[in-house]
């Protein structure tokens, strides 16, 4: 006879738990080249991740990044490379074939995008669940939506759901620096969303999260290392659905959208951008099914 504890989601997830270090190491298998390039970026001298141009970050007298000259804009493809049934590749944004051309990139912007590692690695701004007093043997799924500032991809909304798919925490997050790209097609966040709020500072959100997330709390997500990085949060009881549901090609990752359709028969991310609550619930549903406690949301 099994005990109630052994039938709990918290207990059944134990074999899938990884430390932050293990999750980071797994992620680096896919992103080692990109991470090596990012590591070269300094506070001022960067390489744009969209057009590969090397440039220098320049600020105006108010500390706001200066836009590019109209004759020297950032030119890039806003979508990603997809494959047709016959194996032919194409850009999702303009349908052009990346293997032929050359074609002019279909999108331009007045800012380059790059990540400044020093911003995300600043020890004085990183918090840890290990320092959060108390115990909370709960299971939460977390998802962040990102916007782009001069520092790189920062969290602009965070959602946490419990094992019953209820939202237990959600907030818009206002970056300290000016947002230069809201990534609306992916995040669903617009300038009006952020201006109409209400939003909190990252420090306020960190304080809120540490009221929920204790050292013994299980936290899950899809590529959760990216979410934790944007939140500047350290935690060591992690379940990453990228690791639990590996791609047949060990150097590729399954998208959450594909996993939702393949494992759950559910179509997600259909609207204008992602829904962080839907993405978090999808991760929770995937893991509930994985351990034999499936429940629709």
Buried (B, 14 or more C-beta within 10 A) or exposed (E): EEEEEEEBBBBBBEEBBBEBEBBBEBBEEBBEEEBEBBEEBEEEEBBBBBBEBEBEBEEEEEEEBEEBEEEEBBBBBBBEEEEEEEEEEBBEBBEBEEEEEEEEBBBBBBBBBBBBBEBBEEEEEBBBBEEBEEEBEBBBBBBBBBBBBBBBBBBBBBBBBBBEBEEEBEBBBBBEBEBBBBBBEBBBBEEEBBEEEEBBEBEEBBEBBBEBBBBBBBBBBBBBBBBBBBBBBBBBBBBBBBBBBEBEEEEEBBBBBEBBEEBBEBEBBEEEBBBBBBBBBBBBBBBBBBBEBEEEB
